């Protein structure tokens, strides 16, 4: 039986920010070195940046890129990574030597080549409020003070005009170097924000938070007047210690109420009458957490085979299947539906590890999640409109990785229009591993052409790898739209259905 879907394009729910499709990159494993920054590779440009990776980032119109961490930033001192006199240092977060050859200037060059906004995360672990504000001076002041003059001396006469800044990473967590109590955090953020805003009042500031009442209330009570954003992170399939990925159906269990933390933080902001001033930056997220055993535990590895070598398991492309693609689409749809309060989201990371792009010396692999961003960025509209399903959406019974059973709706639906042209675009995600779904579409756009872009593989476990492409986007022309037209969506698939002139 077909499921009826009614789209009301006149009932606008919100204008979606392009920054919902943002990304993140950290000094971890092969994300920076031997990743995007690889001066010895013949595919790299004059600045040591891989041209093929930059092109892939431009294709999905990366709007904002968060850097340099992540846990890395909580012992990173930015001044050691600019200028001519750079020395390698031992990164105490990930327990490796960082050559310090990729720093602020290289990052800004990379952002400009991608065409994205920089988003700098500052050291609120071992750093200070003054160090954070000095970084703003270096990037944003025209020529006043020694740090702006240092930037000019380093070859950049014009200010970088970095708009987005995060005070800290996950400083609430025991695993973070320089972790803070709620009281300590409120004090540090307040003093840091004051100094950073004194340097550049135009800077938009975020601070690390989580869906915890005590932490957030303390932060917002002390610092709400200075903040433009509140930052939250989440990974669902936890694999830090054991690299054992959830099955397809276990991943579908994670899609049940995927935006719970948004709801919780939204409530706190509303209670403190800050929901019109402060937006949510979901600035680190992915289905699967990164694999880095014996680092954040009491028993730390003593040999590289205990804690460094295992990180190579993150780059097993066979793990990134249609499960990852379907989950990613459900997350992006949820953020679109919350576009009134969520203004930024950053997939973590964009390259290697759990990234949507995988690099090797001779080229790149576009993992299943990359194509989800391609669909949502390039084929959906920028305005979220109302959608109603008078029929009950079928559910499937799944057992999560934790053994808990739940019923999950098999379809995730999002309706959009364009602010600059006629038409509508519907994201339809079919989570069911084996059954297709028929949808009966009702909308005012009768007489328009119907085009469907299907992202799928032959099975829920399909993936892409070097010399192996199983997951890709297919375009199909379905003819002229007629009222109550039925469209079939395949199992384990992500689809965008466009009605265009």
N, C-alpha and C positions, 0 to 999 in steps of 0.2 A: 504494500500500500504506500502511495506517495505521501510525503509529509508536506503540508501546505505552509508556505512562507509568504507573508505579506510585508512588503517594504513600504514605509511611509516616508518618502524623501523630503516631505515638508516639515517633518518633526525632527529637528536637528538636535542631537545629543551633545555635540561639541566639535570643535575644530582640532584635529589631531596634529600635534607637533611632529615635524620630521625627526626630532631627536629621540622619539620612541624607538627608532631603528639604529641607535648608537652602538658603539663597540668599545672595547677595552683591550689594552695590551700591557704586559708587565715584564719585568726583568726576571723571567722564570723559564728555565729549560731553553727551548729553541724559539721563543717568541721574538726576542730582539736579536741577540747574537746567533748567527747561523740560521736566522729566520728572515725578518724584514731587513735587517742590517747585516750585510754580508759583502764587504768591499772586495774580497778576492773572487767572488763569483762572476763569470762573464755575463750573467743576466742583470747585474747591478749597474746603476748609473754612476755618474761622477761623484755623487755623495754617498756611495756605498749602499744605496737602497735598491732592493730587488724590483725591477720594472714590472715583471709579470704579476707580482703581488699587489703593487700599487694599482695596476690596471684592474685587477679583480675587485679591489676596494672601491675604485671609482664606479665600476659597473653597478654596485649596490648602493651607490651614493652615500657612503658613510658620512653621517652628518656631524658626529662628535666622537672623539676618541679619548678615552680616559687613560692616563699614564702618570707616574711610572709604576704604580701599584694600587691596591694589593699590599700584601704583607711586606713586600720588598721596601716600600716607602718608609716604614717605621724605623729603619736604621739608615736611611739614605740622606746624605747631605749634598744638596744640589750644587753647592759652590765647588765641590771637588770634581764635578762633571762638566765644567765650562772652562774655557780658556786653553792656553797652550800647555800648561804644566799640570798634566793629569797623571794620576798614579792609580794602579789597580787597588781595589780594596776588598776585604772579605765581607761578603753579604751575610750578616748574621741571621737573617730571616730564612734564607734558603740554603745557607751553609756552602756557598761556592764563591770563588773569586770572580768579581766583576771587573772587566778591564777599564771601565769608566770612559770608554771611547764614544759611547752614545749617551748624550746628555740633553739639556734643555734646547740648545741650538739645533741639534740634529732632529730632535722631536718636532720642533716648530717647522723645520724644512719638510719633514715627512707630512705633517698635517696640511701644509700648503700644497704639496704635490697631490695629495688625495683630494683636497678641496673641502676639508672638514674643520670644524671648530676644535681647538685644543681644550682639554679639560684636565687641569693639573691637580693631582692629589698630593697634599703636603705631609711632611713628617710631623705627626703629633705624638710619636712614640718617644724617640730620643731627641727630637727637635724642640724648638722653642717658638713662642709667638713671634719673636724678633726674626728668627730664621725664615719663618713663613712669609712675613711681610717684606723681608729683603728680596725674596723670590718674586713677589709682585713688583717691587721696584725694578728689578732686572728686566722683567718682561714688559712692563706697562708704562713706566715713566719715560718721558721724551729724552731728557738729558740731565735731570736734576739728580744729584747724589752720586756716590761712587759706583753704585750697582748699575744704573743706567749708563754711566760712562764706561763701565766694564763691558757691557753689551756692545756698545759702539766700538770699543777697542777690539772686540772679538769679531767684528765684521758685519754688525747689524745696526746701521744708523737709525732706522725707524723702529719705534716700539712694536712689540709683538701683539699688543692689545688682546691679551688672554682674558676672556670674559668669565669663564667658569673655573671655580676653585673649590676643592674639597678640603676641609680641615680633617685630616686623619682618614684612616681606613676602618678597620674593625676593632677600635680601641676598647670596646666593651668585652672582648674575648680574651680568655686566658692565653690563647695561642699567640696573640699579638705582642710584639716587642713594645714595651712601654704601655701596657694595658692600664686603664684607668678605672677608678670607681666612678659612680654616677656624679658624686659631688666634685671630684677632681676634674671630670670631663666638662661639666658645666662651667667651671672656673677657667680652664684652659681655652675652651672654645670662645668664651666671651672676650678674653683678653686678645686672643689671636684675631678674632673677627674685627675688634676695634682697630687694631693696628693695620690690618689688611685694608679695611675700608678707609682709613686715614690716608693710605698711599693711593688708593684708587677707589673712589666711591661708586664707580660704575661696575666694579667686580661683583659677580653674583656668587654668593657663598653657600656651601653645603656643609653639613656636619654629619658624622657617622651616627647612625641610630639603628634601632631594631624594633620589632613590635613588642616592646617591653614597657609596661606602664611607668615604673619608677624611673628608668633611664630617660625615657622621652619627656616625661613631665618635668624632670629636673633640667634637661637640656632646653626645652622650650620656655620654661619659666625664666631661666637665666639669660638665654641667648636669642629668644624668638625675634626680638626687635632687630637683630643684626643679620638674620638668616633669610635667604631667598629659597633655599631648598633643604629638604631633609632626606638623607641618604639611607636606603635599605638594600640589603643583599639577601639572596636565597639560592641555594642549590637543593635539589630534591633527592637525587640518587647519590647518596653519600659513599664515596669511593676513595677517600684519602688514604686509608690504611690497606684496604683490600680492593684490588682492581677487579671487582666482580660486578659487571653491569646488570641492571635489572632487565628482565625480559620485556618483550613488547607489551604484553598485557599488564605487567607490573608498572610499566611506565604510564600506561593509561590511567592507572589508579591515582597517579600524581596529578592528573589534570582535574581531579575533583576539587573545586574551589581553589583554583590556582592563584587567585588574587586575594587570599585571606589576609596577608600582611598589609596590602593596600587598604582593605576595609578597616583594619585595626588602627593603622596610622591616621587614616582619614578621620576616624572618630575622635582621636586625640587632638588633631588639629582643629576640628570643629568645636570641641569642648572648650578649647582655649581661644576661640575666635581668631584663629590664624589660618584657616583654610582658604581665605581669599588672598593671603600674603605669601604663604610658603607652599611650594609645590613639592611633590615627591619625585626624587631621582632614584629609580630602581637601578642603581649604577653598577651592579655586578650581579649577573644571574646566568644560570645555565641549568639544563636538566641534570647533568652529571658533575659532581665535584671533581677537582683535580686530584690525581694520584701522586702523593708525596709521603710515603710511609716513613715512620721513625724520625719525624721532625718536630711535630707538635705534640708528641707524647712524652711521658715521664722517661720512658726508655728510649733514648735517642741512639740512632745507628752510629757505630764507630767507624765502619768501613764504607767506602763509596758504594760498594755493592748493596749496602743496607738502605741507603737513603737517596743516592743520586742515580745510579743505574736504573732502578725501578721506574724512574720518571719517563723512560723511553716507552713504557707501556701506554702512556697517554696517546701516543702517536700510532696506535694500531687502528688503521682506518676501518677495519671490519666492525668496530664498535659503533660507528656513527651511521645508524640505519634509519629506516622510516619511523622508528620509534622517536628518535631525536627530532626528526622533521615535524612529525605530528605534534609533539609536545611544544616545540618552538612556535609553531603556528598558533596553538591554543594560548600560549603565553602572550604573543603579540596581539591576538584578538582581544584578550582580557585587558591589556594595557590601552588599546584603542577605546574599549568601552569605558575605561576610567580616565579618558583624556582630559576631563575637567580638572583633575587633581594630579595626575601623573604627567610630567612634562618631559621626562628623559628616562631612557632605559639603556643599559650597556651590556651587551652580550659578552661573556667572559670566557676565553679571550677571542679575538678575531682570528688569530693565527696559531697553528700547531696546538699542542696540549689538547684541549677540548674544542678548539676553534673550528669555525666553519670553512677555513682554508688550511690546507696542509701543504707544506713546502718540502721539496727535496732538491738536491743540487741541479737537476736538469729541468725542473718545472714545478707545477703545483697540481693539487687535486682539490676540486670543489666538492666538499662533503655535502650530505643531504641538507644540512641546515643552511648552507649558503643559498641554495635555491629557494628556500622559504623567504629569506630576505629579498631575493630578486623578485619574487612574486609580490610581496607586500609593498616593497618600495616602488616598484615600477608599474604595477597593474591595479593597485587599489586606489581609491580616492582619498582626499585629505579631510573630508567631512564625514563624521560618523552620524548615521541617521537611525531612526527607530525601525525595529524589525519585530514582527510578531508571528508566533507559530500557534495557531488555534488547535492544531493537533498535538498530542503528546509525543515528544521526541523519544524514540525507543532507547532503552537502557541495556547495558550489558553488565553481567555480574563478573567482577574481577577480584583477584586476591593480590593485595599489595606485597611488596618485598618484606614488609614487617609481619606478614601473615594476616593482616586485617582485611576482611571482606567488605566490598562496597559496590554499589550500583552506580555506574557512570553513564551519562548520556552519550550516545554514539556520535552525535553531530554537534559541532561547535560552529555557530553562524555569526557573521558580522556583516552589516550593510554599510556601504559608504557611497558618497557622491563626490563630484569634483566641484570646487568653488569657482573654477574658471571655464567650465564647459558642461554641456548636457550629458546625461547618462548616469548609470549606477554601476557599482562593482561590489559583488558579494563574495566574501571569503567563506567557503564551505569546507570544513575539515571532517572527514569521516574516520573516526577512531577504530571502527570495528575491524578486526584483523582479517575477516574472510567474507563479509557480506557487503554488497554494494547498497546504496541508498538512493531512492528516487525522491526528488523534491519538486513540488508544484509551486511555481513562482507567480506571485501576483504583485504587479507594480503599475505605476502610471506610464511607464515608458513603452507602451505598446507601439509596434512598428519599427523599433530599433533592431539593430543586428545583435545577435547573441554569439559571443565568443567565450570559450572556456579554456583556461590554462590549467592543465593537470600536472601535478608533481607526484610521481609515484615510482615504484619499482615493482618487480614481479612478485615479491613477497614482503612481509613486514620486516624481514631481516636484510633486505637489499641494501647495498652500500656502494660507494665509489672508492677506487684506489688507483694507484699507478697502473695504467693499461687496463683499467676495469671501470666502465661507466654503466651502472645499473639504475641510477636515480637521476632523472632529468625532467625538464618541463616540456610538455607537449601542448601544442595549440590546436584547437578544433573549432571550425566554424559551424554553428548550429542553425544558421538561417535567421529569418525574421522572427522577432518575439511576438507571441500571441498570448492572450490572457490565459492563465492557468497552464502554461507550458510546463511540461515535465522534463526534468534534466536528471540524468543518472550520474552519481559520483561513486567512484570506485572505492573498494575497501582500502584501509590504511593509506589514505591519500589526502593531499592538501590541494585545494582548488580555488581559483578566482574566476568567477562568472561575470563577464562584463556585458552590459547592454549599452551600446554606443551607436551614434548616428551612422 
